[in-house]
Amino acid sequence: MTADKDGAPAALPEGWLAVDALDLEARGVARRPDGKVVFIEGALPLEQVSAAIHRRKNNWEQGQLTAIHRESSQRVQPRCPHFGLHEGACGGCKMQHLHVGAQVAIKQRVLEDDLWHLAKVRPDRVLRPIAGPDWNYRWRARFSVRHVRKKGTVLVGFHERKSRYVADIRECHVVPVHVSDLLVPLRGLIGSMDAIETCPQIELACGDDVTALVLRHLEPLSEGDLAKLRAFAQAHPRVQWWLQPKGPDSVRLLDPGSSPGQARSASPELAYALPEFGITLPFRPTDFTQVNPHINRILVSTALRLLDVQPDERVIDWFCGLGNFTLPLATRAREVLGIEGSEALVARSRENLSRNAAQRPLAPTQFAARNLFEMTPQQLVADGVSDKWLVDPPREGAFALAKALADLHQQPELAGSWAPPRRIVYVSCNPGTLARDAGLLVHQAGYRCSAAGVVNMFPHTAHVESIAVFDRSGP
């Protein structure tokens, strides 16, 4: 913004807006002279813009960028031709027009602001952001499938920005290149099938050696359609088809069959490796695994370094999933307990433990199922004393766990000889619930937030992943 001769900010021309922030929806935030907030799709901080307003409330307005009068130095040309504000633009990314370094800085600011404004917590140290590849990083995705009769085509991709319609995309730069190259062939495949109207989505799950495609089909598939799926997999050797007629538990691998004159072979395994720890984790395509395997490897390594596990220590991994942190912890600690909410998932974790223990020595490791959203002080005591915790909850956070820990701190008679962990490393996919839980840990459970930082798990989106360290601030 320019200044007048007295040094005060000069008034902007009528209709211009000065953008001073970016919100969690990646919209520019400006204020009118009367203080009313304006959220502007496509605008960036430090820009002067004009906008078409399409929604007005008493205290705020929403609009879309129509002109840039002063451009941000952090504005870049989006790599994907389907990104933008135009009609039909893909809604899969929101920040491709912003330099990736600035994206990370904004996410760091979101984390620090949430910790302070929601919980009055400031970390002693801000960690260097964890970052990795900016493109082709997304190994998990859910593509919508629609037969558009008026266009005479099938669309396979993400939804249009703020729309229920599927974007007409032919390439995607956040998924692996070989997956992007499949988008047009998949359109042709579905368009040739009898089930053209009854296959609403294809879920993607990449392993280190396999690309699993889960076809949701509302009606049984014909033999002709099954043959076409097999032929597609044979033409694209990394592809493995899974079929989902109902819910996630109904998913089954499509027998790949064999091409004429070729012996039938077993399907390769869907799995990912954590080479630093000598761990390999098989998974099903509908299991939860991290979207970004490159960042996941760094994240696991960083979490264990921050936890500083010693060979004589017992560690609990809360929300352990398939053992993403549990099994690496078993290469460092004396004893590990992994806790998850589902008996079925715990059984899968035990299978992964057995498989990896056969390949290399691991510490005694147990898994248990608990309702982690109804934890009590009594259950914490029953799970035993541990030196350190690793906590990796879903977006809802770990409120019940933090509250039980706070109750034991404030009512020591409940604890008996039980002692709280000296250090907690908390991996979060929601800065708001992290802040809420941090407030409990710091203000009611006797901890200090010794470090926190962002993890750029989802470049070009507004999603904020983070990691925080909590240390006991007293006896």
N, C-alpha and C positions, 0 to 999 in steps of 0.2 A: 504494500500500500504506500502511495506517495504521501509526503508531508507538506503542510503549508509553510509559510515563511516563519511562523512561530514554533515550528517543530511538531505541532500536533498533527495527527493523521488527517489527511485531506479527505473530504467527502467523495465517495465514489459517484460516478454518473448514475443517473436514475436507472433502476433495474439491475444494476450490477451487484454482485454479492462477493464478499471476501471470505474464502474458505479457510478455516483455521484448525480443522481436525478431521479425522476419519472415524466413523462409528464401526460397530461390530458387523454391520452389513456391508462394509466397504463403501459407504456413502459419504460424500463430503458434508461437513457440518459448517453452516454459516449462520450469522445472526443479522437480522434487520435492525435498523436504527432504534426501533422500539424494544429490542431484545428478543423478539420472536425467533425461535430456532427454525432453520430451514435445512432439511436433509436432501442432498442433491446426488442422484445417481450419476456416476461417471466423473464427478469432480474430485480433485485432490487438494490436500492442505497447501496453503500459500498461493493458491490460484485465485484470480478474479474472474468471475464467470457470470453468464446469464443462464437462467433456467426456466423451463416451462413447468408451472406448478399444476399438479393434478390432484392434490388432496390438501385441504385446509382444515385445521382445528384451531381451538382458541389459543393454544400455546406453541403450536408447531405447524410446519407445512412440509409437504413432500413434493419433489419435483425431479425433472430430468435435465441434464446438461444440454444446452442448445448452442452455447458459444463460449470459447475461452479467450479472455482478453489479456490475461497474463498467465503464462503456463508455468507449472512447477518444473524445476530442474530434475525431479525424480520421475516425471512422466516418460514412459517408453512406448514404443510401437508394440502392440500385442502380437505375439507370435502366431496365435491361432486365428485363421480367417473367420471362424464362427463366433469369436468373442466380440462383444460390443453392446450398444444400446439399441441397435436397429431391430426392427420387427423380425422375429424368428431367431434372434441371437441365442446361443447356447447359454444355459444358466449354470453350467458345471463349474465355472471359475468366476470370481468377482474382482480379482486384483491384478490381472495380467497387464493393465495399463500403468502399473506402479513398479518401479525398480525393486527387485527382490530384496535388496539390502534394506530399503525403506519399509517393505512389508514386515521384515523381521523386527525392525526398530519400533514400528507401530504395535506389533504384538507384544513386545517387551513392555511398552508403555501401558497397554491394556492390563497385563499381569500386575505390574506395580500399582496401577491405579485401583484395581479391584482389591488387592491386598490391603491397601491403605484405606480406601473409602468404605469398603464393606466390612473390614475387620480391624482397622487401625493397627496393622502389622507392617513393619518394614524389615526386609531381610538385611542381615548384617553385611551380606555380600551378594552382588548381582553376578550370576554366572554368565560366562560367555555363551551366546546362543548356540544351540546344537543345530547344525544345518547340513545339508547334503545336496544331491542333484536337484536342480530347479525344474527339470523336465523329465518326462517318461518315468516318473517315480511311483505312479499309482498302480499297485499290483492287485488291488481289489476295487471293484466298481459294480454298479447295478445299472445296466442299460435297459431302458424301456423299449418295447417293440410295438409298433402300430402299423396296421395296414391302412393306408390313406387312399381310399377308392378314387377320390377326386383327382389325385395326382397320379394314380396308377402305379403306386410304388409302396414299398415297405420302408419304414424309418427305424433305425436302430441307433440309439444314443441317449443323451440326457434330455431333460425337459428344457423347454425354452425358458428364458428368464421370466420369473413370476407368472408362469403359465402351466396349465395341465397338458399342453401340446408337446409333442416330441420334436426336438430341434432336428432340422434336416442337415446332419453333419456327415462328412465323408472322411474326416481325419480328426484325431484328438492327440494333443501334444503332452498331456499329463499321464496317459497310459503308456506302457511299453510300445516301441515302434511296431513290433510284430502284431500287437493287438490293434493298434490304429489301422494297420494294413488289412485287418480282418473286417472292418466295419462295412465296407461296400460288399465284399463277398457274402457276409451274413445277411445283408438285405436281399441279395439274390437267392440265397438258400431258403430263407423263410418265405419269400415270395413264390417259390416253386413248390411249397409243401401243401398238403391237404389241410394242415392245421394253421393256415395263414391267419385265421381270425382268432385263434384260441391259444396263442403263445404270447403273453403280455410282457415278459421280461427275460433277459439273459443276464445272469450274475457271473461276474468274472472273479476268479481267484487264481493268481499265479503262484506257483512254487518255483524252486530253483531250476527245475528241469521240465515242468509241466505247466500248461495253461489250461485250467479247468473252466469250462463254460457250462453253467447250470441253466437248463432250459425249463422255465415254468410253463407247463401246459395244462390247460383246464379240462381237456378231454383226452382219452387214450389216443396215442399216436398210431397211425397206420403202419403196416410193414413197409410200405413205400417210403414213408417219412423216416422211419428208423434207418432204412438203407441209405437215404440221402445224408443223414447225420453221420453215418459211418464213413461214407465216401468223402464227406467234407473233412473229417478227422484224418483220413488217409492222405488227403491232398495237403493238409497242413499238419505235419508230424508232431508239433508240440501240443496240439489241441486234444483235449480229453473231454468228451461229452458226459454230463451228468443230467439225469432227468428228475424233475420235481413235480409230481402230479398234485400234491397237496401242500402241507406245511413243511418247514425245514427238515423235520425228522423223516420225511418220505423220500428224501434225496437218495438216488442210487446211481451207481456208475453204469453207463451204457456199455455193454459188451462190445469191444471194438471190432469183433469178428476178424476176418482176414480177406485180403484181396485175392483175386483168382491166382492160383498157382503159388500162393505164399502161405507159409505155415503161420498159424495163429500164435501170437505172443502175448505175454502178460502185459497189462497196462503199467507204465512207469508210475512211481509213487509221487503223490502230491505232498511235498515237504519243503521246509526251509532250514537252513543251517545257521548256527552261531559259531563260526570257525574258531574264534578266540578261545572258546570254552570246550571245543570238541563235541558240541551238542547238535543233534539233528531232531527236528520236531515234525513228525507227520501230522497232517490235519485234513479234515474234510472241507469241501469248498464252502459250506455254510457255517463253519466254525468261526469264532472271532479270532482273527489275527491282525496284526498291525497292517495298515494300508501301505505303508512305506517301509520295505524291508531294509533299505540302505540306512535309514534313520534308526530303525529298530535295533540294528546291530550296535550302532553308536550309543543309543539310549541304554541298552542293557549294560554295555561296558561302563558308561558314565555312572549309572545308578549304583553299580557294584563298587566303583571307585569311591563315590561319595559315601556309600555305606561303610566303607573301610572294614570289611568283614575279616576277622582274624580266625585262625585255625581252631581256636578253642571256644568259639562262640556259637550259640544257638540263635537261629533267625527264623522269623515267621514271615511268610509271603502271603499277604491278604489279597483276595481277588486274584488268585494265582492262574486262572485260565488253564491252558494246556501245559503250563510249566515254563513259560517264556523267561521268567526271572528265577523260578524255583530251581530248575536244573543247573543253570550257571552258578547259583548260590551254593549248590551242593558240591561244586568243585572248589569252594573256598572255605566253607564253614565246617564246624564239628557236627552239627545237626540242623536239619531244615524241616519246617512244617509248612505245607502249602494248604491254604483254605479257600474254598470256592463255594458258591451257593447251590450247585447242582450235583447230585449224586452221579449222574451220567457223565458230567464233565470231569469229576474227580476220578471216575473209572478210566477215562481217557488219559488223564494225567499220570495215573499209575502205569498204564501201558507205555507211555513215553519214558517214564522213569526206568522201567525194566529194560526197555530196548537200549537206552543209553548206558545204563549200568553194566550191560553186557559188553560194552565197547571200551569203557574206561572206569577207573575207580570214582565212586561218588560217595559223599557222606550219607549216613543214615537219613533217609527222607521219608516223611509220611505225608499223606493227603487226607483232608477231612472236609465234609460238607457242613456248612452252617448257613443260616439265613443272616447274611451280613448286614441287612437293613433292620435287624431286630437284635443286635448284639446287646448284652447286658454286662455289668461289672462281674457278675458271677461267672459268666461264660469266659470272660477274659482270664480270670483267675484259673478256671478249669483248664484252659489251654496252656497253662504253664508259663514259667518265667522265660523270657527270651532277651538276649542282649540287644538285638536290633530288629526293626521292622522294615519291610518293603510293602508299600501300599499302592495299588494300581487299580482304582475303582472305575466304574463307568461314569457317565456324565452326571449321574445323581450324586456322586461323591461318596464319602465315607462318614457321614454324620453320626450314625449310631456307634460306630467304632470310636470316633473321637469323643463322643459324649460319654461312653462307658469309661474311657481312659480318664476323662475329666472327673467323673464321679468317684473313681478310685483315688484320685489325687486329693479331692476335697473331703472324702470320707475314708481315711486310711484304715479305719476299723474293718472295712469290707475286704481289704486286701490281705490281711494277715501277713504271712511271710512273702507274699507275692511282691515283685518289684517291677516297675515299668521299664520299657526299653530305654537305653541311653540315647539312641538315635533312631530317627524315622526318616526314610526317604520316601517321598510322596510323589508319584507320577500322576499327572492330572490331564484330562482332556476337556476340562471346563474351568476356566479361571474363577468363575463366580462361586462354584461349590468348593473349590480349593480354598478360596478366601474365607468362606464360611467356616470350613473345618479348621483352617489355620487360626481363626479367632478363638475357637474352643481350645486348641492345643496351647496357644500362647497365653491366653488370659485366664484359663481355668484348669489346665492340665500340667502346668509347670515347665513348659518348653519355651525355647526361643527359636525364631526362624533364622538359622545361621546362613542360609543361602537359598536363592531361587533364580530361575531363568527360564527362557522359553525354548521350545523344541519345535523347529519348523517342519512339522510332520506333513503339512499340507500346503506347499507353496502355491501361491496365486489364489488362495481362498482366505476367508476371514477366520478360519478355525484356529484357535489358540491352544496348543499343547504346551505343557510346562512341567518342570520338576522342582521340588523344594526339599530342603533339608531342615529337620527340626532336632535340636539337641536339648537334653535336660538342662535346665538353668539352675538346678540346685540338687540337693540330696534326693 
